[in-house]
Amino acid sequence: MLGGGAAFAGEWRIVPGISVQESYTDNVNLASSGLEDDDFITEVTPSLSLRGQGGRLSANFDYSLQQLFYANDSDRNSLSHQLQASANAELVKQIVFVDVDASARQENSSNSGRLSDSNISVTGNRNEVYTWRISPVVRHHFGNYANGEARFTVDQVLNSGGGSNSASTGSDLLIDSGSRFSRLPWSISYHQQRVDNESDTISKFERLNGTLRYVFSRKYSAFVNAGVENNQFSTSQDDSDGFSWDAGATWTPSPRTELEAGYGERFFGNNFSFSLSHQSRRAAWTASYQEDITTTRQSQIDRQLIPLVDAFGDPVLDPGTGLLVQVPVDTATITEEVLVEKQFRGGVTLRGRRTDASVSLFNTQREFQLSGADEEVFGASASISRRLSQRTTVSLNGGWQQSELAGGAREDRRWNAGVSMTRQFRDLSAQASFQRVQQESDLAASEYEENRFTVNLNLSF
């Protein structure tokens, strides 16, 4: 089944592989000026990737075992599991389903430390995250009048770097209109969740919501939402529940373009949202803004590091697991607190005959509901790649991120820029790259500069 990356049953693809990488860094511990340590690091990463869809089962599975060996200090040697897996099974035809997903990865423990996008860096600001979730679902169609869904979810988040472990159970009920209500579609939803944290604190979330939409034409529609929330969690704020509402409109000038915006109120204040998507043969544009209550554990469960589809919606069949997994640098500080998160994301991807380019922007504001602390992280990234030949590609990338902590009392600014060249030899790819990172901070201990050279061989069987 593993031989040759072969497809079987016409819809399943399994690709085992191994990546061998040699890196040199002039600042392996990301120390401030005068305290740097250089090192050569050998990395060996076997991996397995699966993409499949059968009659009643679909699955995506990407796993790699990253082993790091340091030439100057073997005490730094480490082994890391990296996993992103999801599956959906139809247990009873058109009635009972089950969704399962799991992940293992590494993250920065805090935005206030030395931030790194690689496990190579030895900073002490590192956290191993393991998550799993299982969710059985029952669906039923009431003719062309309505559709119903009942879902029960159990999940767990484990943090090995000093972060809190937690488990939760939840249920969701949804009934929405069928095709008979094409002019006036509606839905009623109910969500309930209980989170048990390692410190014995408990957070409860409950929300009942109804939506009514009026469709004026193929291009224009308007909607209104109304509901009530009953939340129970540790907070220093005045309210954590109450009546909620929002109203807005949707404009769909073509099947490839949609703009939606809404405004309303929830217990934490005014609530604004919008989303924009536009796609042409050569370009994909996206932008979104939303405000919601969340937890860092929920972000850890939902985060995807390996894309399943590209910006144009095409499936990614060969993720090259050994090259793609990185440590995200825009994560929230790990805490058991509930927080209000206001998040904007936007970007454009351009696809040419030989040149591809992308630009992305983000801004995230987090208000912690117990401590009253807040943080804001915003930044931008860009990349461009050029195919010099059918098998050779050169790429440039760069990014900037700024973190404002404690209401702006402290700022960290991080820049990165790099260049790489990749050559494909049938099932073997070779890459050479250079990356420079610089972080400035109001706290001297968090400032550093790093230059890194890397050579990588990635073999798929």
Secondary structure, 3 states (H helix, E strand, C coil): CCHHHCEECCCEEEEEEEEEEEEEECCCCCCCCCCCCCEEEEEEEEEEEEEEECCCEEEEEEEEEEEEEECCCHHHCEEEEEEEEEEEEEEECCCEEEEEEEEEEEEECCCCCCCCCCCCCCCCCEEEEEEEEEEEEEEEEECCCEEEEEEEEEEEEEECCCCCCEEEEEEEEEEEECHHHCCCCEEEEEEEEEEEECCCCEEEEEEEEEEEEEECCCCEEEEEEEEEECCECCCCCCCCCEEEEEEEEEEEEECCEEEEEEEEEECCEEEEEEEEEEECCCEEEEEEEEEEEEEHHHHHHHCCCCCCECCCCCECCCCCHHHHCCCCCCCCCCCCCEEEEEEEEEEEEEECCCEEEEEEEEEEEEEECCCCCEEEEEEEEEEEEEECCCCEEEEEEEEEEEEEEHHHCEEEEEEEEEEEEEEEECCEEEEEEEEEEEEEECCHHHCEEEEEEEEEEEEEC
